[in-house]
Amino acid sequence: MNKHVHLSAALAAVLTAGVLVTVPASAGPATSAPRTTSFTIDWAPCPQAKAVQCGTLRVPVDWARPNGPQTTVAVSRRPADDAAHRLGVLFYNPGGPGDGATSYVQLAEQIFSPTLRRRFDLVGMDPRGVGGSEHVRCDVPVLTPDTTVWPRTRSQFNRLLRHNREVGLSCLRRTGARLGHLDTVTVARDHDALRQALGERRVSWLGLSYGTQLAANYAELFPRHTRAMVLDAALEHSLPEVVQVADEAMAAEDSFNRFVAWCRTATSCALRGQAVGTVFDRLVARANRKPIPVEGAMRPVNGDDIRQGTIGLLRFKEPSIYGPDLSWAGLSRALKATLDGNAAPFAPPPADAPQDGMFALLSIACLDYVPQISSYGEMRQRIRMGREVAPHLQGASETWQVNYCIGWPMRVVNPPRQLNVRGVRTLIVHATHDPSVAYKWAHSLAAQIDGSDMLTRIGDGHTSSHTSTCVIRAIDRYLVRPRARADRVCRD
């Protein structure tokens, strides 16, 4: 999400009037990106990883106007260890939206298998607005002490609506027309500019979570330039928002129930032997009645904070590349600390903390998703649905944050839709108990990618390419020699 485009007097007048702003949308998926621009990158050793090359790529703000204003995105490249047996470029996206790939490429020894490091140039981009790319600038913070995406009164809902609009308008004032060109299709086009700058005819993809959406959009746009894809933890972007929320909420609840069962006997569970589900429900209810003060936080911790924070800590069953606290054992420690009066693991950030990450996340999400709530009555129904499908977590999910897009002053330019990917060899990997993306989404996405192959991991946690030896080996084999192997299952 990126670049400095000055607002015209006419646009400033529109902002003052407070009406819905329409910025020209990116060229739709049916049209191929113009090829009138030459793309180059000045590579230099990355400051933190001398064996990896870093650079910036200039791309059009609006792909429908290839010779118009430009923006920059950060990129990195790690050359293949075995140049004689190099298979080409592997694009990588770790997920998000809001996470960039350049830092992962710089940590390649921790992230990628020896096979992938040996056979591929590993290439990552920080999408527009993310990481080292040009940031979204806003004056109004997303997170405030008196705003909630779980409004339980009409005045709270109206406050959320006004606040969302104020955030969006402030981002538009500071960021300009770039704000309307942060969607996933635009980022996919940026990746093809990167392919051209690298001088490659075809590229391969390894996309995780949101990266599966990005890679699949790229393959739909540029099938002849896509050698093969591995999509780990499929994000389904063809569903109505209410269906996506419900699916995610049920997936998170399933994982929470499995965490509760694990805690009965696991020696690493800080609440071992307790009725963790009941303990959790009572803690949430108590924090909603009397929020828990945390020194330095913008406000005390309430039950909604605990529920929403829990879904993040459910992501990985075992410690991973993201550290020991982002695990089921880490979640148990966080809950025990909160029960003991220290709710810091679930605390909102300090009032003066930078919120660039939230600005980027919302600016992307609000161009890709259409909120299906427009009134307080509909919000009450949605909260009720959350309680029914997920009695413990009550609907807490990543997609619930789309409620920050209610009243957002930009039109959705890349709404959910079915893909039609043909001629690209694709392996979809998905765990049966992923707390972030429903297992059935893998099969739904497979139906949109002609001839795609499936690998099911029987187990817990979000993504599999960093946690399962069986999956890592399967991904290596597929990317080295893409071919279908039906009915594959991993159990570690």
C-alpha positions in Angstrom: 0.0 0.0 0.0 1.9 3.1 -1.1 2.9 6.4 -2.8 2.6 10.1 -2.5 -0.2 11.4 -4.8 -1.4 14.9 -4.0 -5.1 15.5 -3.5 -6.6 17.8 -5.9 -8.8 20.7 -4.8 -11.8 18.9 -6.1 -11.0 15.8 -4.0 -10.4 18.0 -0.9 -13.8 19.4 -1.5 -15.3 16.0 -1.6 -13.6 15.1 1.7 -15.0 18.2 3.3 -18.5 17.3 2.1 -18.1 13.9 3.7 -19.6 11.9 0.8 -18.5 8.4 -0.4 -15.2 8.7 -2.3 -14.7 6.7 -5.5 -11.1 6.2 -6.6 -10.6 4.6 -10.0 -10.4 0.8 -9.3 -7.6 -1.4 -10.4 -8.0 -3.1 -13.7 -10.2 -6.1 -13.2 -9.0 -9.7 -13.3 -10.3 -10.2 -16.9 -7.9 -7.7 -18.4 -4.2 -8.2 -18.6 -1.9 -5.5 -17.1 -0.4 -3.1 -19.6 3.2 -3.7 -20.6 4.3 -0.2 -21.5 6.6 0.2 -18.5 10.0 -1.3 -18.0 10.7 -2.5 -14.4 14.1 -2.5 -12.8 15.5 -3.0 -9.3 18.8 -1.7 -8.0 19.9 -4.6 -5.7 22.2 -4.2 -2.7 23.1 -6.5 0.2 20.4 -6.4 2.9 21.7 -4.7 6.0 20.8 -7.7 8.3 21.6 -10.5 5.8 24.5 -9.8 3.5 23.9 -13.0 1.4 20.4 -11.7 0.6 19.8 -8.8 -1.9 17.3 -6.0 -1.1 15.9 -3.3 -3.3 12.8 -1.3 -4.2 10.5 -1.7 -7.2 8.5 1.2 -8.7 5.1 0.3 -9.9 2.0 2.3 -11.1 -0.3 3.5 -8.3 -3.2 2.5 -10.6 -2.5 -0.4 -13.0 -5.2 1.0 -15.4 -2.8 4.1 -15.8 0.6 2.4 -16.2 2.3 5.7 -17.1 0.6 7.7 -14.2 1.9 8.3 -10.7 4.1 5.6 -9.1 4.6 4.0 -5.8 7.4 1.8 -4.4 7.4 -1.6 -2.9 10.3 -3.3 -1.0 11.6 -6.6 -2.3 14.3 -9.1 -1.4 16.0 -12.0 -3.2 18.1 -14.9 -1.9 19.9 -16.6 -4.8 19.7 -20.4 -5.1 22.5 -22.3 -3.3 23.0 -24.6 -6.3 23.1 -22.4 -9.3 23.8 -25.3 -11.7 20.5 -27.0 -10.7 18.4 -23.9 -10.1 14.7 -24.2 -11.0 13.9 -20.5 -11.1 12.2 -18.1 -8.8 9.9 -19.0 -5.8 7.6 -16.1 -4.8 6.7 -16.3 -1.1 4.0 -14.6 0.9 3.7 -15.4 4.6 0.1 -14.2 5.1 -1.7 -11.3 6.5 -2.9 -9.1 5.0 -0.4 -6.8 6.7 2.7 -9.0 6.8 5.5 -8.6 4.3 7.8 -11.3 2.8 11.2 -9.5 2.7 12.1 -10.2 6.3 11.3 -13.9 5.9 13.6 -14.2 2.9 16.3 -12.7 5.0 15.7 -15.4 7.6 15.7 -18.1 4.9 17.6 -20.7 7.0 14.9 -20.6 9.6 11.9 -20.4 7.1 12.7 -22.5 4.1 13.8 -26.1 3.7 17.3 -27.0 2.4 15.7 -28.2 -0.8 14.0 -24.9 -1.5 17.1 -22.9 -0.6 19.2 -25.0 -2.9 16.9 -25.1 -6.0 15.2 -21.7 -6.0 15.9 -18.1 -5.9 13.7 -17.1 -2.9 12.0 -13.8 -3.6 9.7 -11.8 -1.3 7.8 -8.5 -1.6 6.3 -6.3 1.1 2.9 -5.5 -0.4 1.8 -1.9 -0.7 1.6 -0.2 2.7 3.4 -3.1 4.5 6.9 -3.4 6.0 9.5 -1.6 3.9 7.1 -0.5 1.3 5.5 2.9 1.3 3.1 3.1 4.2 -0.5 4.2 4.6 -0.6 7.4 6.5 -3.5 8.3 8.8 -4.1 10.9 11.5 -6.9 9.1 13.4 -5.9 5.9 15.3 -7.9 2.8 14.6 -7.8 1.6 18.2 -9.2 4.0 20.8 -10.3 3.6 24.4 -14.0 4.2 23.6 -14.5 2.3 20.3 -15.3 -1.4 20.0 -16.1 -3.7 17.1 -18.4 -5.5 19.6 -21.0 -2.7 20.1 -23.8 -3.8 22.4 -25.7 -0.5 22.5 -27.0 1.7 19.7 -24.7 4.5 20.8 -21.6 2.2 20.7 -22.6 1.2 17.2 -23.1 4.7 16.0 -19.7 5.7 17.6 -18.0 2.8 15.7 -19.6 4.0 12.4 -18.5 7.6 12.9 -15.0 6.5 14.0 -14.5 4.2 11.0 -15.4 7.0 8.7 -13.1 9.4 10.4 -10.2 6.9 10.2 -10.8 6.3 6.5 -11.1 10.0 5.7 -7.9 10.7 7.6 -6.1 8.0 5.7 -7.4 9.4 2.4 -6.2 12.9 3.3 -2.7 11.7 4.2 -2.3 8.9 1.7 -4.2 10.2 -1.3 -5.3 8.1 -4.3 -3.0 5.3 -3.3 -5.5 4.3 -0.7 -7.8 3.0 -3.4 -5.2 0.7 -4.9 -4.1 -1.6 -2.1 -6.3 -4.5 -2.9 -5.1 -8.1 -3.6 -5.5 -8.0 -7.4 -3.3 -4.9 -7.5 -0.6 -6.6 -5.4 -0.8 -9.6 -7.7 0.0 -7.2 -10.6 2.9 -5.8 -8.6 4.3 -9.3 -8.4 4.2 -9.6 -12.2 6.1 -6.4 -12.4 8.6 -8.0 -10.1 8.8 -11.1 -12.3 9.5 -8.9 -15.3 12.2 -7.0 -13.3 13.8 -10.3 -12.5 13.9 -11.3 -16.2 11.9 -14.5 -15.5 9.4 -16.1 -17.9 7.7 -18.1 -15.2 7.7 -18.2 -11.4 6.6 -20.6 -8.7 4.6 -19.7 -5.6 4.5 -20.7 -1.9 1.6 -18.8 -0.3 0.4 -19.1 3.3 -3.0 -18.1 4.5 -3.7 -14.6 2.9 -0.8 -15.6 0.6 -3.0 -18.3 -0.9 -5.4 -15.6 -2.0 -2.6 -13.5 -3.4 -1.0 -16.4 -5.3 -4.3 -17.7 -6.7 -5.2 -14.2 -8.0 -1.8 -14.0 -9.6 -2.3 -17.4 -11.3 -5.7 -16.4 -12.6 -4.2 -13.2 -14.1 -1.0 -14.7 -15.3 -1.3 -18.5 -15.8 1.3 -18.6 -18.5 3.8 -17.0 -16.1 3.0 -19.4 -13.2 5.0 -22.6 -13.2 3.5 -24.1 -10.0 1.8 -23.1 -6.7 1.7 -24.5 -3.2 -1.1 -22.9 -1.2 -0.9 -23.6 2.6 -4.0 -22.9 4.7 -6.5 -21.8 2.1 -8.3 -18.4 2.4 -11.6 -18.5 0.5 -12.4 -15.2 -1.0 -15.6 -16.0 -2.7 -17.9 -16.1 0.4 -20.4 -13.5 1.7 -18.8 -11.9 4.7 -21.4 -13.3 7.1 -20.6 -16.8 5.9 -16.9 -16.3 6.3 -17.3 -15.0 9.8 -19.4 -18.0 10.8 -17.0 -20.5 9.2 -14.0 -18.8 11.0 -15.9 -18.6 14.3 -16.7 -22.3 14.2 -13.1 -23.2 13.2 -11.7 -21.2 16.1 -14.3 -22.7 18.5 -13.3 -26.2 17.4 -9.7 -25.4 18.1 -10.5 -23.9 21.5 -12.4 -27.1 22.5 -9.4 -29.1 21.4 -7.2 -26.8 23.5 -9.5 -27.4 26.5 -9.2 -31.2 26.0 -5.4 -30.9 25.6 -5.2 -29.0 28.9 -6.7 -31.8 30.9 -3.5 -33.8 30.7 -0.7 -31.8 29.0 2.2 -31.2 31.3 2.9 -27.9 29.5 -0.6 -26.5 30.2 -0.5 -24.0 33.0 -4.2 -24.8 33.8 -3.8 -28.6 33.7 -6.5 -30.5 35.3 -9.0 -27.6 35.5 -12.3 -27.3 33.6 -10.7 -24.8 31.3 -13.8 -24.0 29.3 -15.7 -23.1 32.4 -12.7 -21.1 33.8 -12.5 -19.2 30.5 -16.2 -18.3 30.4 -16.2 -17.0 33.9 -13.0 -15.0 33.3 -14.6 -13.4 30.2 -17.8 -12.6 32.0 -16.0 -11.1 35.0 -13.7 -9.0 32.8 -16.8 -7.6 30.9 -18.4 -6.7 34.3 -15.2 -5.3 35.7 -12.4 -4.7 33.2 -8.9 -5.5 34.4 -6.4 -2.5 34.6 -3.1 -3.0 32.9 -0.3 -0.4 33.4 0.4 1.5 30.2 -2.5 0.1 28.2 -4.9 2.6 26.6 -7.7 1.1 28.7 -8.4 -1.9 31.0 -8.8 -5.4 29.5 -12.4 -6.6 29.0 -13.8 -9.9 28.0 -13.9 -9.1 24.3 -10.1 -8.4 24.5 -9.6 -11.9 26.0 -11.7 -13.6 23.4 -10.1 -11.8 20.5 -6.7 -12.3 21.9 -7.3 -16.0 22.4 -7.8 -16.7 18.7 -4.3 -15.4 18.0 -2.7 -17.6 20.7 -4.6 -20.6 19.4 -2.9 -20.4 16.0 -0.1 -22.9 16.7 -0.3 -25.9 19.0 3.4 -26.1 19.5 6.0 -23.3 19.6 7.1 -22.3 16.1 9.2 -19.8 14.3 7.1 -17.1 15.9 8.3 -18.0 19.5 7.1 -20.0 22.5 4.3 -17.7 23.6 2.3 -18.1 20.3 1.3 -21.7 21.2 -1.3 -23.6 23.3 1.1 -23.6 26.2 1.6 -19.9 25.8 -2.2 -19.4 25.7 -2.6 -21.4 29.0 0.1 -19.2 30.6 -1.6 -16.0 29.4 -5.0 -17.2 30.8 -3.4 -18.1 34.1 -1.7 -14.8 34.4 -5.0 -13.0 33.7 -6.8 -15.1 36.3 -4.0 -14.0 38.8 -4.7 -10.4 37.9 -2.1 -9.7 35.2 -4.0 -9.3 32.0 -1.1 -7.9 30.0 -1.1 -10.7 27.4 -4.5 -9.5 26.3 -4.0 -5.7 26.8 -4.7 -3.2 24.1 -1.5 -1.2 23.1 -0.6 2.1 24.8 -2.6 5.1 23.5 0.5 6.6 21.9 1.7 3.3 20.2 2.2 3.4 16.4 -0.7 1.8 14.5 0.8 1.5 11.1 0.0 -2.2 11.0 -3.6 -1.6 11.6 -3.8 1.1 9.0 -2.3 -1.3 6.4 -4.5 -4.2 7.5 -7.7 -2.2 7.3 -6.8 -0.4 4.1 -6.3 -3.7 2.3 -9.3 -5.5 3.9 -11.7 -2.7 3.3 -11.0 -2.9 -0.5 -11.4 -6.7 -0.5 -14.4 -7.3 1.7 -18.0 -6.0 1.8 -19.3 -5.7 5.4 -22.9 -7.0 5.6 -23.8 -5.0 8.7 -25.3 -1.5 8.2 -27.5 -1.0 11.3 -27.4 -1.7 15.0 -30.2 -4.3 14.6 -28.0 -6.2 12.2 -25.0 -6.0 14.6 -27.2 -7.4 17.4 -28.1 -10.3 15.1 -24.4 -10.9 14.2 -23.4 -10.9 17.9 -26.2 -13.4 18.6 -24.9 -15.6 15.7 -21.5 -15.6 17.2 -22.8 -16.8 20.5 -24.8 -19.6 18.9 -22.0 -21.0 16.7 -19.2 -20.5 19.2 -20.4 -20.5 22.8 -16.9 -19.9 24.3 -15.3 -17.5 21.8 -18.7 -16.0 20.8 -17.7 -15.2 17.2 -14.2 -13.9 17.8 -12.3 -14.3 14.5 -10.0 -12.4 12.2 -12.9 -11.6 9.8 -14.8 -10.0 12.7 -12.4 -7.1 12.2 -14.1 -6.3 8.9 -16.5 -4.4 11.2 -13.9 -1.7 11.2 -14.8 -1.3 7.5 -18.5 -0.4 8.2 -18.7 3.2 7.0 -15.3 3.2 5.4 -15.3 6.0 2.8 -13.9 4.0 -0.1 -15.7 1.6 -2.4 -14.7 -2.1 -2.4 -12.7 -2.6 -5.6 -12.0 -6.4 -5.2 -15.1 -7.9 -3.6 -15.4 -11.6 -3.0 -15.8 -13.7 -6.1 -15.2 -17.1 -7.6 -11.8 -17.6 -9.2 -11.2 -19.4 -12.5 -7.6 -20.6 -12.5 -6.7 -23.0 -15.4 -3.4 -24.4 -16.6 -1.5 -24.0 -13.3 -0.2 -27.0 -11.3 -1.4 -26.4 -7.7 -1.1 -28.2 -4.4 -3.4 -27.1 -1.7 -2.3 -28.0 1.9 -4.7 -27.6 4.8 -5.0 -28.9 8.4 -8.2 -30.5 9.6 -8.3 -28.3 12.7 -6.9 -24.9 11.6 -8.3 -22.2 14.0 -8.1 -19.4 11.4 -9.3 -20.9 8.1 -12.0 -23.6 7.8 -10.9 -26.9 6.4 -13.8 -26.9 3.9 -12.3 -23.7 2.4 -9.4 -25.8 1.0 -11.9 -27.9 -1.0 -13.9 -24.8 -2.1 -10.7 -23.2 -3.3 -9.7 -26.4 -5.1 -12.9 -26.3 -7.1 -11.8 -22.8 -8.4 -8.4 -24.1 -9.6 -8.8 -26.6 -12.3 -6.8 -29.8 -11.7 -5.5 -28.8 -8.3 -4.2 -31.4 -5.9 -5.0 -31.7 -2.1 -2.9 -32.6 0.9 -4.7 -32.9 4.2 -2.8 -32.7 7.4 -4.6 -34.4 10.3 -3.9 -32.1 13.1 -4.0 -28.7 14.7 -2.7 -25.2 14.0 -2.7 -22.6 11.3 -0.5 -23.5 8.3 1.6 -26.6 8.0 4.7 -25.7 6.0 6.7 -24.7 9.1 5.4 -27.3 11.5 5.0 -30.7 9.7 8.0 -32.7 8.5 5.6 -34.7 6.3 4.2 -31.6 4.7 7.6 -30.0 4.2 8.8 -33.0 2.3 5.6 -33.0 0.2 6.0 -29.3 -0.7 9.6 -29.9 -1.6 8.7 -32.7 -3.9 5.9 -30.8 -5.5 7.8 -27.6 -6.2 10.8 -29.5 -7.6 8.6 -31.7 -9.8 4.9 -30.6 -9.9 2.6 -33.5 -10.4 -0.6 -34.8 -8.9 -0.6 -37.4 -6.2 -4.1 -38.1 -5.1 -5.4 -38.8 -1.6 -2.3 -37.5 0.2 -2.5 -37.3 4.0 0.0 -36.2 6.7 -0.4 -37.0 10.3 2.4 -35.2 12.1 
